[in-house]
Amino acid sequence: MNKTLLLAKHELFTTIKRRAFIILTLAFPVLALLGLLAAQVIPGMIKPTAKVENIGYVDEVGIFNENTAQGKIDFVSFHTEEEAKGALLNGDIKEYFVIAPNYISTGLIQRYTLKNEVEPGGTTQTAIRNFLLSNLLKGNAEDIIERAKTPMNILSTTLTRTGEIASRQGGFAALILPYIFSILLMMSIFFSSGYLLQGLGEEKENRVMEILLSSVSPKQLLAGKVIGLGAAGLVQIIAWLISANFLMRMASANFGNVIGVLNISLDFWILGIIYFILGYLFLAVIMAGVGSISPTSREGQQVSTLFTIPVVIPIYFMPLIMEHPESIGVKILTFIPITAPITVIVRLGLSEIPIWELAVSILILILSIIGCFILATKLFRTYLLMYGKRPGFKEILRSFRNA
């Protein structure tokens, strides 16, 4: 046990002193802070344009003659289409549209422009819509006209099955934090397990492994490396969580009207750390097994992609998780060990996850880690000191039976 802890301590301090580890750990909070500062400073440096654009229109209904100023767009009336077309070609207006006599029944308007585009820009569409509404509703109170322009401002509240207000509410504010954290979690797991694979490959190529195995057993060596690098990754993820909590509070204070209130709850802290540890351990022991059978670190990294690609599957299924977090497919991703960490973290921002699902997911991860650790230890004992060609699949199975 002392040798395992000694190896773990060595791996921990060696990793956290690496320049790449320090840069990666500091990059997220520094870049996020610079982004928040830029979002506050840049809008104040940009001077709003005072230019007013003219849009022509031909009213064949005869009721659209008021409220021609809509923001920075002025609507200019023409008696005929020929007049409007001439103004467009002369550059007096940027476009024009014709309100046909049957507009009230059809709602269609014919728009003419010199630009080749799919549809009008958002500002133009809003201005035309407000112009039409203001004239259709003229005679009503101003507040009724304004409400017709923006008829809905939906505020959703999630209730528990007992009818009380849920402690965790959904929406953009609740989703963005788990989504960002899932990306950071994935990066930290990849880098920590990647360091393990790279270190094993280099020690094997430099024959340092022979010296190590003369002093410790394969099981102690594997456990020490996994624990040490996992502790380094945990330091990284905790640093990101602390900085994220501070940055999210700053973002909520400055942009709360856009993104809502962002906060890291206690259960998110706990589950985030638990799933990082389990997700890292699962991938790390797999990487250790890959590193033991690979003759070089480069070849080991190539083989490891077979196991790292499935980790990001939940990112590709993000629309499914967002729209149907309680569906069978999402629950299956929650129970599969290699996809569980990212899936659970994203689901936390969308809905309450039943306790039994979390318990089953964690139990499957733990059992998978134990099983993979046993297999990786056998691979360590058999192939760690073998050099040259990587063993084939049948040879590996035969060695498992004989171990």
JOKAJO-V433074 format. One record per residue. N is the residue number from 1. PSI is psi in radians with two decimals (NA if undefined). D_FIRST is the distance of its C-alpha to the first C-alpha in Angstrom with 1 decimal. Layout:
n psi d_first
N PSI D_FIRST
N PSI D_FIRST
This chain:
n psi d_first
1 -0.69 0.0
2 -0.68 3.8
3 -0.67 5.4
4 -0.81 5.1
5 -0.62 6.3
6 -0.77 8.5
7 -0.72 9.9
8 -0.75 10.5
9 -0.73 12.3
10 -0.80 14.2
11 -0.68 15.4
12 -0.94 16.3
13 -0.54 18.5
14 -0.69 19.9
15 -0.80 21.0
16 -0.23 22.6
17 -0.14 24.4
18 2.46 26.1
19 -0.72 29.7
20 -0.68 29.9
21 -0.78 27.2
22 -0.77 29.0
23 -0.78 32.4
24 -0.70 31.4
25 -0.69 29.9
26 -0.35 33.1
27 -0.78 35.5
28 -0.96 35.6
29 -0.64 36.4
30 -0.83 38.8
31 -0.69 40.7
32 -0.71 41.0
33 -0.75 42.3
34 -0.65 44.7
35 -0.73 45.9
36 -0.74 46.6
37 -0.71 48.5
38 -0.66 50.4
39 -0.41 51.4
40 -0.63 52.9
41 -0.77 54.6
42 -0.77 56.0
43 -0.57 58.2
44 -0.39 59.9
45 -0.38 60.6
46 2.10 62.3
47 2.22 65.9
48 2.43 67.0
49 2.44 69.9
50 0.08 73.2
51 2.32 74.7
52 2.23 76.4
53 2.55 76.7
54 2.30 79.7
55 2.23 79.6
56 2.77 82.9
57 2.64 83.9
58 2.02 87.0
59 1.78 87.6
60 0.01 89.7
61 -0.71 89.0
62 0.25 90.5
63 -0.06 88.2
64 1.37 85.5
65 0.16 87.2
66 3.00 85.1
67 0.83 81.7
68 -0.19 81.7
69 1.98 79.2
70 1.65 75.7
71 -2.17 73.2
72 0.37 73.7
73 2.22 75.8
74 2.34 79.5
75 2.16 81.3
76 2.19 84.7
77 2.41 87.3
78 2.58 89.5
79 -0.63 92.5
80 2.85 92.1
81 -0.58 89.4
82 -0.72 91.4
83 -0.78 91.2
84 -0.72 87.5
85 -0.72 87.0
86 -0.72 89.1
87 -0.64 87.1
88 -0.81 83.9
89 -0.51 85.3
90 -0.14 86.6
91 0.19 83.1
92 -0.48 84.3
93 2.73 81.7
94 -0.33 78.4
95 3.00 79.0
96 2.82 81.2
97 2.73 81.2
98 2.19 84.0
99 1.83 84.1
100 2.79 86.1
101 -0.53 88.7
102 0.39 86.7
103 -0.71 83.5
104 -0.61 83.6
105 -0.50 83.3
106 -0.57 81.0
107 0.14 78.9
108 2.46 79.1
109 2.54 79.9
110 2.10 80.5
111 2.48 78.7
112 2.34 79.8
113 2.79 77.9
114 -0.14 77.9
115 2.51 74.1
116 1.76 72.5
117 2.80 69.8
118 -0.80 68.3
119 2.87 69.0
120 2.71 69.9
121 2.85 67.3
122 -0.72 65.7
123 -0.75 67.8
124 -0.79 71.0
125 -0.74 70.3
126 -0.75 69.6
127 -0.78 72.8
128 -0.76 75.0
129 -0.78 73.6
130 -0.65 74.2
131 -0.80 77.7
132 -0.77 78.6
133 -0.77 77.2
134 -0.67 78.9
135 -0.62 82.2
136 -0.56 81.8
137 0.14 81.0
138 2.50 83.5
139 -0.36 85.4
140 2.90 82.2
141 2.66 80.5
142 -0.67 78.2
143 -0.53 75.1
144 -0.69 75.8
145 -0.76 76.1
146 -0.66 72.8
147 -0.57 71.1
148 -0.55 72.5
149 -0.65 70.9
150 1.39 67.4
151 -0.29 67.7
152 2.41 64.1
153 1.47 61.2
154 2.27 58.7
155 1.93 56.0
156 2.49 53.8
157 2.25 51.9
158 2.28 49.3
159 2.66 49.7
160 3.03 47.3
161 -0.24 48.5
162 -0.02 49.8
163 0.03 52.0
164 2.80 50.2
165 2.21 49.3
166 2.56 45.8
167 -0.53 43.3
168 2.03 42.4
169 2.59 45.5
170 -2.70 45.8
171 3.13 47.7
172 -0.74 47.1
173 -0.64 45.3
174 -0.41 42.8
175 -0.65 42.2
176 -0.67 41.9
177 -0.90 38.7
178 -0.62 36.7
179 -0.84 38.2
180 -0.75 37.2
181 -0.60 33.7
182 -0.66 33.3
183 -0.78 34.2
184 -0.69 31.8
185 -0.78 29.0
186 -0.76 29.9
187 -0.78 30.0
188 -0.72 26.6
189 -0.76 25.0
190 -0.83 26.9
191 -0.72 26.0
192 -0.83 22.3
193 -0.53 22.1
194 -0.70 24.7
195 -0.69 22.6
196 -0.82 19.8
197 -0.76 22.6
198 -0.75 24.3
199 -0.72 21.3
200 -0.75 20.6
201 -0.77 24.3
202 -0.74 24.7
203 -0.57 21.9
204 -0.73 23.3
205 -0.67 26.8
206 0.02 26.1
207 0.29 24.2
208 -0.49 21.2
209 -0.60 19.2
210 -0.66 20.1
211 -0.72 18.7
212 -0.78 15.3
213 -0.18 15.1
214 -0.25 16.1
215 -0.48 12.9
216 2.81 10.3
217 2.78 10.8
218 -0.65 12.7
219 -0.75 10.5
220 -0.69 7.6
221 -0.80 10.6
222 -0.82 12.2
223 -0.73 9.6
224 -0.77 9.2
225 -0.76 13.0
226 -0.77 13.9
227 -0.77 12.1
228 -0.84 13.5
229 -0.55 16.9
230 -0.67 17.1
231 -0.66 16.6
232 -0.76 19.4
233 -0.62 21.5
234 -0.69 21.1
235 -0.73 22.4
236 -0.81 25.2
237 -0.60 26.2
238 -0.71 26.2
239 -0.71 28.4
240 -0.71 30.7
241 -0.75 31.0
242 -0.82 31.9
243 -0.64 34.4
244 -0.68 35.7
245 -0.78 36.4
246 -0.78 38.4
247 -0.66 40.2
248 -0.64 41.1
249 -0.68 42.6
250 -0.73 44.6
251 -0.70 45.7
252 -0.66 46.8
253 -0.61 48.8
254 -0.53 50.6
255 0.55 50.9
256 -0.52 50.6
257 -0.28 54.0
258 -0.83 52.6
259 -0.14 49.0
260 -2.91 49.0
261 2.14 46.4
262 2.29 42.8
263 2.59 39.9
264 1.96 36.2
265 2.88 35.9
266 -0.73 32.9
267 -0.52 32.3
268 -0.73 32.4
269 -0.91 29.7
270 -0.87 27.4
271 -0.61 28.2
272 -0.79 28.0
273 -0.73 24.5
274 -0.82 23.4
275 -0.45 25.1
276 -0.85 23.9
277 -0.84 20.2
278 -0.74 21.1
279 -0.72 23.5
280 -0.84 21.2
281 -0.73 18.4
282 -0.85 21.1
283 -0.57 22.7
284 -0.77 19.7
285 -0.56 18.4
286 -0.78 22.1
287 -0.62 22.4
288 -0.73 19.4
289 -0.71 21.3
290 -0.74 24.5
291 -0.57 23.0
292 -0.53 21.9
293 -0.12 25.4
294 2.25 27.3
295 -0.48 28.6
296 2.78 29.0
297 -0.61 27.8
298 -0.77 31.4
299 -0.61 31.6
300 -0.68 28.3
301 -0.61 29.7
302 -0.75 32.8
303 -0.57 31.1
304 -0.38 28.9
305 -0.44 32.2
306 -0.43 32.6
307 -0.44 29.7
308 -0.56 30.3
309 -0.77 34.0
310 -0.40 33.5
311 -0.60 31.5
312 0.10 34.7
313 -0.75 36.9
314 -0.50 37.2
315 -0.69 38.7
316 -0.48 41.4
317 0.38 42.1
318 -0.75 42.3
319 -0.70 46.0
320 -0.75 45.2
321 -0.66 42.4
322 -0.73 44.7
323 -0.58 47.8
324 1.19 46.3
325 -0.28 42.8
326 0.17 43.2
327 2.86 44.4
328 -0.74 42.9
329 -0.73 41.8
330 -0.67 39.9
331 -0.63 38.2
332 -0.75 37.2
333 -0.52 35.6
334 -0.54 33.7
335 -0.34 32.2
336 2.17 31.4
337 -0.71 27.7
338 -0.35 28.6
339 -0.17 31.5
340 -0.82 30.4
341 -0.87 28.9
342 -0.73 32.2
343 -0.80 34.5
344 -0.75 33.2
345 -0.72 33.3
346 -0.71 36.9
347 -0.48 38.0
348 -0.51 36.9
349 -0.07 39.8
350 -0.61 42.4
351 2.93 42.0
352 2.26 40.1
353 2.17 37.4
354 2.52 37.5
355 -0.67 34.5
356 -0.59 34.3
357 -0.75 34.2
358 -0.72 31.2
359 -0.78 29.4
360 -0.74 30.2
361 -0.81 29.2
362 -0.71 25.8
363 -0.76 25.2
364 -0.70 26.3
365 -0.78 24.1
366 -0.80 20.9
367 -0.65 22.0
368 -0.67 22.8
369 -0.79 19.4
370 -0.80 17.8
371 -0.78 20.5
372 -0.58 20.3
373 -0.72 16.5
374 -0.78 17.2
375 -0.73 20.2
376 -0.64 18.6
377 -0.70 15.9
378 -0.72 19.0
379 -0.69 20.8
380 -0.84 18.0
381 -0.56 18.1
382 -0.74 21.9
383 -0.09 23.3
384 -0.55 21.0
385 0.19 22.7
386 2.34 26.1
387 2.82 28.7
388 -2.23 32.1
389 2.46 33.2
390 2.39 31.1
391 2.62 30.9
392 2.98 33.3
393 -0.73 32.6
394 -0.64 33.9
395 -0.66 31.7
396 -0.74 28.5
397 -0.67 29.7
398 -0.64 30.4
399 -0.55 27.0
400 -0.72 25.5
401 -0.58 27.8
402 -0.29 27.0
403 NA 23.2
